[in-house]
Amino acid sequence: MASIYVDEAKGHDAAPATGTEDAPFKTLLYAYIQHAPDPQSKKYLVRTGDEWKPASKSATKKAGNLYEQHKKKEAKQVELAERQKDQDRQRQHALEEAKKVTIKEDPTLPKALKIKIADKNPMTVKVRSATDGKGSGTRVRVSGWVHRLRAQKEVMFVTLKDGYGLLQCVLQGDLVKTYDAQTLTLESTITIYGEMCEVPLKQHAPDNRELHADYFEVYGKAPGDKESIGTIVAPDADPQTKMDHRHLVIRGDTASSILKVRATLLEAFAQTFKELRLRQVTPPCMVQTQVEGGATLFSFDYYGQKAYLTQSSQLYLETCLPALGDVYCIAESYRAEKSLTRRHLSEYTHIEGELAFITFDDLLEHLETLMTRVVDIALADPETAGYIKELNPDFKRPTVPFLRMKYADALVWLNEHDILNEEGKPHAFGDDIAEAAERKMTDIINRPIFLTHFPVEIKSFYMKKDPEDLRVTESVDCLMPGVGEIVGGSMRMEGYEELLEGYAREGIDPKPYYWYTDQRK
């Protein structure tokens, strides 16, 4: 009779264990799986202390029950595998049959009008009524990407997208029997021909219309199964995976909506700046100067000279004032801060303006007008307003006037509300108020705040000192509830000697700034 050995302390339920005395299994269940129980030909010995003894009745019964469950599970897996093979054979057969089905555009039908999904002019794109069926809809052809796909036995619903809208397309008859239809995947590129019709009563589709297809062409099929977009960037995928596949993530509803709102906001800024009589300029991205501190500069070799990617274009904007009047730019800025937080980006779109002959109060009023006008323009666009409602249902237009609060007063408020600094101590003059403290204060006050008059030591070298308190600058950060800081600005110092002192205070070599220093001569 063969002996199978089990040692719960030193055995293994995997190779190289074989069940011998020198290579025992770890559990009795695994021993049963490897050597099916047979009282006539096998016995199972379990190490107890320094001895090998037959397994106890209770251990044998427990392992036997688990073994029966294991056999049933294995049998179920075999059954499922066979069923899957059968389904695969049927699927393959169906696809081979589908290859025999061919479709051609019907030459007797009206010529299809090429449109974009957003084209809804009733003079050019007529929609057949769903109530009386009278008249006919315009026959059109629409190209786009498959955004949603739902296949039934005799009909297929394809929701098409082209970046400007969604269109439900209904495929029936031979169209759904073709190989291209049977293997269609999300994000495939396709052109669909057909009649534009109103959606039947009690049914729903984007813009209450759908395309009844009579022909289609697939230009490129997106990968399916394990390589499908839904598998690679699943909703619960980790952030790093989503960042690595950003080119796919932006095809999703949320990401694409954010980018569309962003596009509208950029247009709104350009429109508002034009209304405020600011001219757009395009300053350089490759510079030899710093604006926000040397520790956050991306440096590179510029034909033998050290150069940097710009942190901000504001100093260049200032040189344009005598030639162009008030100016602005929408350009990329770069900060070499390797930090994975919501406030740190190595590259971002920077909107900056520069105005001449203004007071500090003028600056605050300008910023207030700029922000509220941009929001008004965005909300006035129905499509953008819809996206904002979906992305942030509780968003409300910021009310004016924004609260004005000096830095010193903010310190008092924070200490009165027991909000400590990053060292766990009460805030003191000279502290750079941390983001968490700023956000907590802003959320409690629950209105936009112009936080002003920061100490000279924690602000940039070019910021003008307050004539009434030379310890602080005429500077401002705009804090928004639920967000934090969204805008920063300041007045510029006017004196030549004062600017040189600013360079010295920050340990900056003034030579590369000769063109900026010239503005003070």
C-alpha positions as CSV (number, residue, x, y, z in Angstrom):
1,M,0.0,0.0,0.0
2,A,1.4,3.4,-1.0
3,S,2.0,6.0,1.7
4,I,1.3,9.7,1.0
5,Y,3.0,12.1,3.5
6,V,1.6,15.4,4.8
7,D,3.6,17.8,6.9
8,E,1.7,21.0,7.7
9,A,4.8,22.7,9.1
10,K,7.4,22.0,6.4
11,G,5.4,20.6,3.5
12,H,4.4,22.4,0.2
13,D,1.2,22.3,-1.8
14,A,3.2,22.8,-5.0
15,A,6.3,21.6,-6.8
16,P,8.7,20.2,-5.8
17,A,6.5,18.4,-3.3
18,T,5.6,14.9,-4.4
19,G,4.0,13.4,-1.3
20,T,7.0,11.3,-0.3
21,E,8.5,11.4,3.1
22,D,11.3,13.6,1.9
23,A,9.0,15.9,-0.1
24,P,5.6,15.9,1.8
25,F,2.5,17.9,0.9
26,K,1.4,20.7,3.3
27,T,-2.4,19.8,3.5
28,L,-4.4,16.6,3.3
29,L,-6.7,18.2,0.7
30,Y,-3.8,18.8,-1.7
31,A,-2.7,15.2,-1.1
32,Y,-6.2,14.0,-2.1
33,I,-6.1,16.2,-5.2
34,Q,-2.8,14.8,-6.3
35,H,-3.5,11.2,-5.2
36,A,-7.3,10.5,-5.2
37,P,-8.4,8.7,-2.0
38,D,-8.4,4.9,-2.2
39,P,-8.5,3.0,1.1
40,Q,-7.4,-0.2,-0.7
41,S,-4.2,1.2,-2.2
42,K,-3.2,4.4,-0.3
43,K,-2.8,5.6,3.2
44,Y,-2.2,9.2,4.3
45,L,0.3,9.9,7.0
46,V,0.5,13.2,8.8
47,R,3.5,14.3,10.8
48,T,2.8,14.6,14.5
49,G,5.8,15.7,16.4
50,D,8.6,13.4,15.2
51,E,6.3,10.6,14.0
52,W,4.2,9.9,10.9
53,K,0.7,8.9,11.9
54,P,-2.5,8.1,9.9
55,A,-4.7,11.1,9.4
56,S,-7.4,11.4,12.1
57,K,-11.0,10.6,11.3
58,S,-12.1,14.2,11.7
59,A,-9.2,15.4,9.4
60,T,-10.1,12.7,6.9
61,K,-13.8,13.7,6.9
62,K,-13.1,17.4,6.5
63,A,-10.5,16.8,3.7
64,G,-13.0,14.4,2.0
65,N,-15.8,17.0,2.0
66,L,-13.4,19.7,0.6
67,Y,-12.2,17.2,-2.0
68,E,-15.7,16.5,-3.2
69,Q,-16.3,20.2,-3.5
70,H,-13.1,20.5,-5.5
71,K,-14.2,17.8,-7.9
72,K,-17.5,19.5,-8.5
73,K,-15.8,22.8,-9.1
74,E,-13.4,21.2,-11.5
75,A,-16.3,19.4,-13.3
76,K,-18.1,22.8,-13.6
77,Q,-15.0,24.4,-15.0
78,V,-14.7,21.7,-17.6
79,E,-18.3,22.1,-18.4
80,L,-17.9,25.9,-18.8
81,A,-14.8,25.4,-20.9
82,E,-16.6,23.0,-23.2
83,R,-19.6,25.4,-23.4
84,Q,-17.2,28.3,-24.2
85,K,-15.6,26.2,-27.0
86,D,-19.0,25.4,-28.4
87,Q,-19.9,29.1,-28.3
88,D,-16.6,30.0,-29.9
89,R,-17.3,27.4,-32.7
90,Q,-20.7,28.8,-33.2
91,R,-19.4,32.3,-33.2
92,Q,-16.7,31.4,-35.7
93,H,-19.2,29.7,-38.0
94,A,-21.5,32.8,-37.8
95,L,-18.5,35.0,-38.7
96,E,-17.6,32.8,-41.7
97,E,-21.3,33.1,-42.8
98,A,-21.2,36.8,-42.3
99,K,-18.3,37.2,-44.6
100,K,-20.6,36.0,-47.4
101,V,-23.0,38.9,-46.8
102,T,-22.1,41.9,-48.9
103,I,-23.8,45.3,-49.0
104,K,-23.7,48.1,-51.6
105,E,-25.0,51.6,-51.5
106,D,-28.3,51.7,-53.4
107,P,-27.8,54.0,-56.4
108,T,-31.6,54.7,-56.6
109,L,-31.6,56.5,-53.3
110,P,-31.1,60.2,-53.1
111,K,-27.4,61.3,-52.9
112,A,-26.4,61.4,-49.2
113,L,-25.7,64.9,-47.8
114,K,-22.4,65.0,-45.9
115,I,-23.0,66.5,-42.5
116,K,-21.5,66.8,-39.0
117,I,-23.5,65.4,-36.1
118,A,-24.1,69.0,-34.8
119,D,-25.7,70.0,-38.1
120,K,-29.4,70.5,-37.2
121,N,-30.6,73.2,-39.6
122,P,-34.1,72.1,-40.6
123,M,-33.7,73.8,-43.9
124,T,-30.9,71.4,-44.9
125,V,-31.4,68.4,-42.6
126,K,-35.0,67.4,-42.5
127,V,-36.2,64.9,-39.9
128,R,-39.1,62.5,-40.7
129,S,-41.9,62.6,-38.2
130,A,-42.4,59.7,-35.9
131,T,-46.1,60.4,-35.2
132,D,-47.7,60.5,-38.7
133,G,-44.7,59.2,-40.8
134,K,-45.5,61.8,-43.4
135,G,-42.7,63.2,-45.6
136,S,-39.2,61.9,-45.6
137,G,-36.1,62.8,-43.7
138,T,-32.9,64.0,-45.4
139,R,-30.6,61.2,-46.5
140,V,-27.2,62.0,-45.0
141,R,-23.8,60.4,-44.4
142,V,-22.1,60.9,-41.1
143,S,-18.6,59.9,-40.1
144,G,-17.4,59.4,-36.6
145,W,-16.3,56.9,-33.9
146,V,-18.5,54.2,-32.3
147,H,-19.2,55.6,-28.8
148,R,-21.8,53.1,-27.7
149,L,-22.9,49.8,-29.2
150,R,-26.0,47.6,-28.5
151,A,-26.7,44.6,-30.7
152,Q,-30.0,42.6,-30.7
153,K,-31.0,39.7,-32.9
154,E,-32.3,41.7,-35.9
155,V,-31.2,45.2,-35.1
156,M,-28.1,47.1,-34.0
157,F,-28.0,50.5,-32.3
158,V,-24.8,52.4,-32.8
159,T,-24.2,55.7,-31.1
160,L,-21.8,57.7,-33.2
161,K,-19.6,60.6,-31.9
162,D,-17.5,63.2,-33.8
163,G,-16.5,65.5,-31.0
164,Y,-19.5,67.9,-31.6
165,G,-22.3,65.6,-30.7
166,L,-23.9,62.1,-30.5
167,L,-26.1,60.5,-33.0
168,Q,-28.0,57.2,-32.6
169,C,-27.9,55.1,-35.7
170,V,-30.2,52.1,-36.3
171,L,-29.0,49.2,-38.5
172,Q,-31.3,46.4,-39.6
173,G,-31.6,43.7,-42.2
174,D,-28.5,42.7,-44.1
175,L,-26.6,45.5,-42.5
176,V,-26.4,43.7,-39.2
177,K,-25.5,40.4,-40.8
178,T,-22.3,41.6,-42.4
179,Y,-18.9,40.7,-41.0
180,D,-18.1,44.3,-40.3
181,A,-21.3,44.7,-38.2
182,Q,-20.7,41.4,-36.4
183,T,-17.2,42.4,-35.4
184,L,-17.8,46.1,-34.8
185,T,-16.1,47.5,-31.6
186,L,-16.2,50.6,-29.6
187,E,-14.1,53.5,-31.0
188,S,-14.1,52.0,-34.5
189,T,-14.2,54.7,-37.2
190,I,-17.2,54.4,-39.5
191,T,-19.4,56.3,-42.0
192,I,-23.1,55.6,-41.9
193,Y,-25.6,56.5,-44.6
194,G,-29.3,56.8,-44.0
195,E,-32.5,58.8,-43.4
196,M,-32.7,61.2,-40.5
197,C,-35.8,60.3,-38.5
198,E,-37.5,61.4,-35.3
199,V,-37.2,59.0,-32.4
200,P,-40.4,57.0,-31.8
201,L,-42.7,58.0,-29.0
202,K,-41.5,57.0,-25.5
203,Q,-38.0,56.3,-26.9
204,H,-34.9,58.4,-26.2
205,A,-31.9,59.4,-28.2
206,P,-29.6,62.4,-28.3
207,D,-31.4,65.4,-29.9
208,N,-34.6,63.2,-30.2
209,R,-33.5,62.0,-33.6
210,E,-31.9,58.9,-35.1
211,L,-30.4,57.8,-38.4
212,H,-32.1,54.9,-40.1
213,A,-29.1,53.4,-41.9
214,D,-29.2,52.0,-45.4
215,Y,-25.4,51.6,-45.9
216,F,-22.2,51.9,-43.9
217,E,-18.4,51.7,-44.3
218,V,-15.9,50.8,-41.6
219,Y,-12.6,52.5,-42.0
220,G,-10.8,51.1,-39.0
221,K,-11.8,48.7,-36.3
222,A,-10.6,49.4,-32.8
223,P,-9.1,46.5,-30.8
224,G,-11.6,44.3,-28.9
225,D,-11.5,41.8,-26.0
226,K,-8.5,42.2,-23.8
227,E,-7.2,45.2,-25.8
228,S,-10.5,47.1,-25.9
229,I,-10.6,50.6,-24.5
230,G,-13.0,49.5,-21.8
231,T,-10.5,46.9,-20.6
232,I,-7.4,49.1,-20.8
233,V,-8.9,52.2,-19.1
234,A,-11.7,50.7,-17.0
235,P,-13.5,53.2,-14.8
236,D,-11.8,51.7,-11.7
237,A,-8.3,51.7,-13.3
238,D,-5.6,53.2,-11.1
239,P,-4.5,56.8,-11.8
240,Q,-1.1,55.9,-13.2
241,T,-2.7,53.5,-15.8
242,K,-5.1,56.3,-16.8
243,M,-2.2,58.8,-17.1
244,D,-0.2,56.3,-19.3
245,H,-3.2,55.9,-21.5
246,R,-4.3,59.5,-21.5
247,H,-4.8,59.4,-25.3
248,L,-7.6,56.9,-24.6
249,V,-9.0,58.4,-21.4
250,I,-9.9,61.7,-23.2
251,R,-12.4,59.7,-25.3
252,G,-14.6,59.1,-22.3
253,D,-17.6,61.3,-21.5
254,T,-16.1,63.0,-18.4
255,A,-12.6,63.8,-19.8
256,S,-13.9,65.0,-23.2
257,S,-16.5,67.2,-21.4
258,I,-13.7,68.8,-19.3
259,L,-11.7,69.5,-22.5
260,K,-14.7,71.1,-24.2
261,V,-15.4,73.3,-21.2
262,R,-11.7,74.3,-21.2
263,A,-11.9,75.2,-24.9
264,T,-14.9,77.4,-24.2
265,L,-13.1,79.1,-21.3
266,L,-10.1,79.9,-23.5
267,E,-12.4,81.5,-26.0
268,A,-14.2,83.4,-23.2
269,F,-10.9,84.7,-21.9
270,A,-9.9,85.9,-25.4
271,Q,-13.3,87.6,-25.8
272,T,-13.2,89.2,-22.4
273,F,-9.7,90.5,-22.9
274,K,-10.8,92.0,-26.2
275,E,-13.7,93.7,-24.5
276,L,-11.3,95.1,-21.9
277,R,-9.0,96.3,-24.7
278,L,-6.0,94.0,-24.0
279,R,-4.0,92.9,-27.0
280,Q,-2.7,89.3,-27.3
281,V,1.1,88.7,-27.6
282,T,3.1,85.5,-27.8
283,P,6.2,85.8,-25.5
284,P,9.0,83.2,-25.7
285,C,9.0,79.9,-23.8
286,M,12.8,79.7,-23.9
287,V,14.3,82.3,-21.5
288,Q,17.4,83.1,-19.5
289,T,15.7,84.5,-16.5
290,Q,13.6,83.3,-13.5
291,V,10.4,84.7,-12.2
292,E,9.2,82.4,-9.4
293,G,12.5,81.1,-7.9
294,G,15.5,79.2,-9.3
295,A,14.6,75.9,-7.7
296,T,11.7,75.3,-10.0
297,L,13.4,76.0,-13.3
298,F,13.8,73.4,-16.2
299,S,17.2,74.2,-17.6
300,F,18.8,73.2,-20.9
301,D,21.8,74.1,-23.1
302,Y,21.0,76.8,-25.6
303,Y,23.9,76.7,-28.1
304,G,26.4,76.8,-25.3
305,Q,24.5,79.1,-23.0
306,K,22.3,78.1,-20.1
307,A,18.6,78.7,-20.7
308,Y,15.3,77.7,-19.1
309,L,11.7,76.9,-19.9
310,T,9.7,79.9,-18.8
311,Q,7.9,80.0,-15.4
312,S,5.9,83.0,-16.3
313,S,5.7,85.5,-19.2
314,Q,4.7,88.5,-17.1
315,L,8.1,90.3,-17.3
316,Y,8.0,90.1,-21.1
317,L,4.5,91.3,-21.1
318,E,5.6,94.4,-19.2
319,T,8.0,95.3,-22.0
320,C,5.2,95.4,-24.5
321,L,3.1,98.0,-22.7
322,P,4.7,101.1,-24.3
323,A,4.3,99.6,-27.7
324,L,0.9,97.8,-27.5
325,G,-0.9,99.1,-24.5
326,D,-2.5,96.6,-22.1
327,V,-1.6,93.1,-23.2
328,Y,-2.2,89.5,-22.3
329,C,-1.0,86.0,-23.3
330,I,-2.2,82.5,-23.2
331,A,0.9,80.3,-23.2
332,E,2.5,77.3,-21.5
333,S,4.5,77.8,-18.3
334,Y,6.8,75.2,-16.7
335,R,7.7,74.4,-13.1
336,A,10.2,71.8,-12.1
337,E,8.4,70.6,-9.0
338,K,8.4,66.8,-8.8
339,S,5.3,66.5,-6.6
340,L,2.2,64.4,-7.1
341,T,-0.4,66.8,-5.8
342,R,-3.4,68.6,-7.3
343,R,-1.5,71.8,-7.3
344,H,1.7,70.8,-9.0
345,L,2.0,70.5,-12.7
346,S,5.3,70.5,-14.7
347,E,3.5,72.2,-17.6
348,Y,0.3,74.1,-17.6
349,T,-1.6,76.7,-19.6
350,H,-0.9,80.1,-18.1
351,I,-3.2,83.1,-18.7
352,E,-1.5,86.3,-17.9
353,G,-2.3,90.0,-18.3
354,E,-0.4,93.3,-17.8
355,L,-2.0,96.7,-17.5
356,A,-0.4,100.2,-17.4
357,F,-1.4,103.2,-15.3
358,I,-3.6,101.5,-12.7
359,T,-3.8,101.5,-9.0
360,F,-4.0,98.4,-6.8
361,D,-7.7,98.8,-6.4
362,D,-8.0,99.0,-10.2
363,L,-6.1,95.7,-10.4
364,L,-8.6,94.0,-8.0
365,E,-11.6,95.4,-10.0
366,H,-10.0,94.2,-13.2
367,L,-9.5,90.7,-11.9
368,E,-13.1,90.6,-10.5
369,T,-14.5,91.7,-13.9
370,L,-12.3,89.3,-15.8
371,M,-13.3,86.2,-13.9
372,T,-17.0,86.9,-13.6
373,R,-17.3,87.9,-17.3
374,V,-15.5,84.7,-18.4
375,V,-18.0,82.6,-16.3
376,D,-20.9,84.5,-17.8
377,I,-19.8,83.8,-21.3
378,A,-19.3,80.1,-20.6
379,L,-22.7,79.7,-19.0
380,A,-24.4,81.6,-21.8
381,D,-23.4,78.8,-24.1
382,P,-26.0,76.0,-23.7
383,E,-23.7,73.2,-24.6
384,T,-21.0,74.3,-22.2
385,A,-23.6,75.1,-19.5
386,G,-24.8,71.5,-19.8
387,Y,-21.3,70.1,-19.4
388,I,-20.7,72.3,-16.3
389,K,-24.0,71.1,-14.8
390,E,-23.0,67.4,-15.4
391,L,-19.4,67.9,-14.1
392,N,-20.2,70.2,-11.2
393,P,-23.9,70.2,-10.4
394,D,-23.4,72.6,-7.4
395,F,-21.5,75.2,-9.4
396,K,-22.7,78.8,-9.0
397,R,-21.5,82.0,-10.6
398,P,-19.2,83.8,-8.1
399,T,-21.0,86.8,-6.6
400,V,-19.4,90.2,-6.5
401,P,-17.8,92.1,-4.8
402,F,-15.2,89.5,-3.7
403,L,-14.2,89.8,-0.1
404,R,-11.0,91.9,0.4
405,M,-8.8,90.5,3.2
406,K,-5.3,91.5,4.0
407,Y,-2.6,88.9,4.8
408,A,-2.3,90.2,8.4
409,D,-6.1,90.0,8.9
410,A,-6.0,86.4,7.5
411,L,-3.5,85.5,10.2
412,V,-5.8,86.8,12.9
413,W,-8.7,84.9,11.4
414,L,-6.8,81.6,11.2
415,N,-5.6,81.9,14.8
416,E,-9.0,82.8,16.0
417,H,-10.3,79.6,14.4
418,D,-7.5,77.4,15.7
419,I,-6.1,76.7,12.2
420,L,-2.4,76.1,12.7
421,N,0.5,76.5,10.4
422,E,2.5,73.6,8.9
423,E,4.6,73.3,12.1
424,G,1.5,72.9,14.2
425,K,1.9,76.4,15.7
426,P,-0.3,79.6,15.5
427,H,0.3,81.6,12.4
428,A,2.8,84.5,12.7
429,F,3.7,87.3,10.4
430,G,6.1,86.0,7.7
431,D,4.5,82.6,7.4
432,D,3.7,81.5,3.9
433,I,0.1,80.3,4.5
434,A,-0.2,76.7,3.4
435,E,-2.8,75.6,0.9
436,A,-4.7,73.5,3.4
437,A,-5.2,76.5,5.7
438,E,-6.1,78.8,2.8
439,R,-8.7,76.3,1.5
440,K,-10.2,75.7,5.0
441,M,-10.6,79.5,5.6
442,T,-12.1,80.0,2.1
443,D,-14.5,77.2,2.5
444,I,-15.7,78.4,5.9
445,I,-16.1,82.0,4.7
446,N,-17.7,80.5,1.6
447,R,-17.2,83.4,-0.8
448,P,-14.4,84.5,-3.2
449,I,-11.6,86.2,-1.3
450,F,-8.9,88.6,-2.6
451,L,-6.1,87.9,-0.1
452,T,-3.8,90.9,-0.3
453,H,-0.6,92.6,1.0
454,F,1.8,89.6,1.5
455,P,5.1,90.2,3.2
456,V,8.0,91.3,1.0
457,E,10.1,88.2,1.9
458,I,7.7,85.6,0.6
459,K,6.9,87.4,-2.7
460,S,8.8,87.9,-6.0
461,F,11.5,90.5,-6.3
462,Y,9.6,92.8,-8.7
463,M,6.5,93.3,-6.5
464,K,5.8,96.9,-5.4
465,K,5.9,97.6,-1.6
466,D,2.8,99.2,0.0
467,P,3.7,102.8,0.6
468,E,1.7,102.7,3.8
469,D,3.4,99.6,5.2
470,L,6.8,98.8,3.6
471,R,6.8,95.3,5.2
472,V,4.3,94.1,2.6
473,T,3.7,94.2,-1.1
474,E,0.7,95.3,-3.2
475,S,0.0,91.7,-4.1
476,V,-3.1,89.5,-4.3
477,D,-4.2,85.9,-4.5
478,C,-7.8,85.1,-5.4
479,L,-9.1,82.2,-3.3
480,M,-12.2,80.4,-4.5
481,P,-14.4,78.2,-2.3
482,G,-13.9,74.5,-3.1
483,V,-10.8,75.2,-5.2
484,G,-8.3,77.4,-3.4
485,E,-6.0,79.9,-5.2
486,I,-6.9,80.5,-8.8
487,V,-5.3,83.9,-9.6
488,G,-2.2,85.7,-8.4
489,G,-1.2,89.3,-9.2
490,S,0.6,92.4,-8.0
491,M,1.7,95.9,-8.8
492,R,5.2,96.4,-10.2
493,M,7.9,98.4,-8.4
494,E,8.8,101.5,-10.4
495,G,12.2,102.6,-9.1
496,Y,15.5,101.5,-10.7
497,E,17.4,101.3,-7.4
498,E,14.5,99.5,-5.7
499,L,14.6,96.9,-8.5
500,L,18.3,96.4,-8.0
501,E,17.6,95.9,-4.3
502,G,15.0,93.2,-5.2
503,Y,17.6,91.3,-7.3
504,A,20.1,91.5,-4.4
505,R,17.5,90.4,-1.8
506,E,16.7,87.2,-3.8
507,G,20.4,86.6,-4.8
508,I,19.6,87.1,-8.5
509,D,22.3,88.2,-11.0
510,P,20.8,91.3,-12.7
511,K,22.8,90.8,-15.9
512,P,20.4,88.5,-17.7
513,Y,17.6,90.9,-16.8
514,Y,19.1,93.9,-18.5
515,W,16.1,94.2,-20.8
516,Y,13.8,94.3,-17.8
517,T,15.9,96.6,-15.8
518,D,15.9,99.0,-18.8
519,Q,12.2,99.6,-18.2
520,R,13.1,101.5,-15.0
521,K,15.7,103.8,-16.6
